[in-house]
Protein backbone atom coordinates (compact mmCIF):
# COMPACT_ATOMS: atom_id res chain seq x y z
CA UNK A 1 0.00 0.00 0.00
CA UNK A 2 2.94 2.35 0.68
CA UNK A 3 3.99 2.14 -2.97
CA UNK A 4 0.51 2.97 -4.20
CA UNK A 5 0.22 5.98 -1.89
CA UNK A 6 3.67 7.22 -2.95
CA UNK A 7 2.77 6.76 -6.62
CA UNK A 8 -0.57 8.56 -6.32
CA UNK A 9 0.76 11.46 -4.23
CA UNK A 10 3.82 11.95 -6.45
CA UNK A 11 1.54 11.84 -9.47
CA UNK A 12 -0.76 14.44 -7.94
CA UNK A 13 2.19 16.78 -7.39
CA UNK A 14 3.02 16.33 -11.07
CA UNK A 15 -0.63 16.98 -12.01
CA UNK A 16 -0.51 20.26 -10.09
CA UNK A 17 2.65 21.22 -12.00
CA UNK A 18 1.06 20.28 -15.33
CA UNK A 19 -2.08 22.27 -14.52
CA UNK A 20 0.07 25.29 -13.71
CA UNK A 21 1.68 24.90 -17.13
CA UNK A 22 -1.48 24.28 -19.14
CA UNK A 23 -4.21 26.22 -17.35
CA UNK A 24 -2.11 28.84 -15.59
CA UNK A 25 0.00 29.41 -18.71
CA UNK A 26 3.14 29.62 -16.55
CA UNK A 27 6.58 28.89 -17.90
CA UNK A 28 8.45 25.79 -16.66
CA UNK A 29 10.72 28.05 -14.60
CA UNK A 30 7.72 29.67 -12.92
CA UNK A 31 6.18 26.27 -12.17
CA UNK A 32 9.44 24.98 -10.69
CA UNK A 33 9.82 28.08 -8.53
CA UNK A 34 6.19 27.88 -7.43
CA UNK A 35 6.53 24.24 -6.36
CA UNK A 36 9.77 24.93 -4.46
CA UNK A 37 8.15 27.85 -2.64
CA UNK A 38 5.10 25.66 -1.93
CA UNK A 39 7.43 23.12 -0.29
CA UNK A 40 8.97 25.86 1.84
CA UNK A 41 5.56 27.21 2.81
CA UNK A 42 4.18 23.78 3.71
CA UNK A 43 7.24 23.14 5.87
CA UNK A 44 6.96 26.58 7.47
CA UNK A 45 3.39 25.89 8.61
CA UNK A 46 4.43 22.44 9.85
CA UNK A 47 2.59 20.28 7.32
CA UNK A 48 5.36 18.89 5.09
CA UNK A 49 6.86 16.48 7.62
CA UNK A 50 3.41 14.96 8.16
CA UNK A 51 3.03 14.83 4.38
CA UNK A 52 6.30 12.86 4.14
CA UNK A 53 5.17 10.49 6.89
CA UNK A 54 2.00 9.80 4.91
CA UNK A 55 3.31 9.72 1.34
CA UNK A 56 6.95 8.60 1.70
CA UNK A 57 8.72 8.87 -1.65
CA UNK A 58 5.65 10.54 -3.13
CA UNK A 59 6.56 13.56 -1.02
CA UNK A 60 10.36 13.32 -1.00
CA UNK A 61 10.99 12.87 -4.73
CA UNK A 62 9.12 15.85 -6.31
CA UNK A 63 10.60 19.34 -6.45
CA UNK A 64 8.52 20.42 -3.45
CA UNK A 65 10.89 18.36 -1.31
CA UNK A 66 13.77 20.55 -2.49
CA UNK A 67 12.02 23.54 -0.93
CA UNK A 68 11.47 21.50 2.22
CA UNK A 69 15.21 20.68 2.35
CA UNK A 70 16.21 24.30 1.74
CA UNK A 71 14.00 25.47 4.59
CA UNK A 72 15.26 22.79 7.00
CA UNK A 73 18.88 23.59 6.24
CA UNK A 74 18.40 27.33 6.58
CA UNK A 75 16.50 27.10 9.87
CA UNK A 76 18.81 24.60 11.54
CA UNK A 77 21.95 26.56 10.68
CA UNK A 78 20.32 29.91 11.53
CA UNK A 79 19.61 28.61 15.04
CA UNK A 80 23.30 27.72 15.47
CA UNK A 81 25.12 30.45 13.54
CA UNK A 82 22.66 33.30 13.11
CA UNK A 83 22.06 35.13 9.86
CA UNK A 84 25.13 33.72 8.06
CA UNK A 85 23.84 30.23 8.87
CA UNK A 86 20.86 30.78 6.59
CA UNK A 87 23.10 30.94 3.52
CA UNK A 88 25.41 28.13 4.56
CA UNK A 89 22.59 25.87 5.72
CA UNK A 90 20.82 26.00 2.39
CA UNK A 91 23.85 24.58 0.62
CA UNK A 92 24.83 22.17 3.38
CA UNK A 93 21.63 20.15 3.10
CA UNK A 94 21.14 20.35 -0.67
CA UNK A 95 24.71 20.25 -1.96
CA UNK A 96 24.61 16.57 -2.99
CA UNK A 97 21.51 17.10 -5.14
CA UNK A 98 22.85 20.29 -6.68
CA UNK A 99 26.22 18.65 -7.43
CA UNK A 100 24.51 15.63 -8.99
CA UNK A 101 22.37 17.86 -11.20
CA UNK A 102 25.45 19.74 -12.42
CA UNK A 103 27.44 16.55 -13.06
CA UNK A 104 24.61 14.73 -14.85
CA UNK A 105 23.83 17.84 -16.89
CA UNK A 106 27.47 18.05 -17.94
CA UNK A 107 27.64 14.38 -18.94
CA UNK A 108 24.36 14.66 -20.84
CA UNK A 109 25.76 17.63 -22.75
CA UNK A 110 28.71 15.50 -23.84
CA UNK A 111 26.49 12.70 -25.11
CA UNK A 112 23.53 14.50 -26.67
CA UNK A 113 23.44 17.24 -29.27
CA UNK A 114 21.36 20.28 -28.28
CA UNK A 115 18.61 21.51 -30.57
CA UNK A 116 18.62 25.10 -31.51
Order of alpha helices (4+ residues) and beta strands (2+ residues): alpha-alpha-alpha-alpha-alpha-alpha
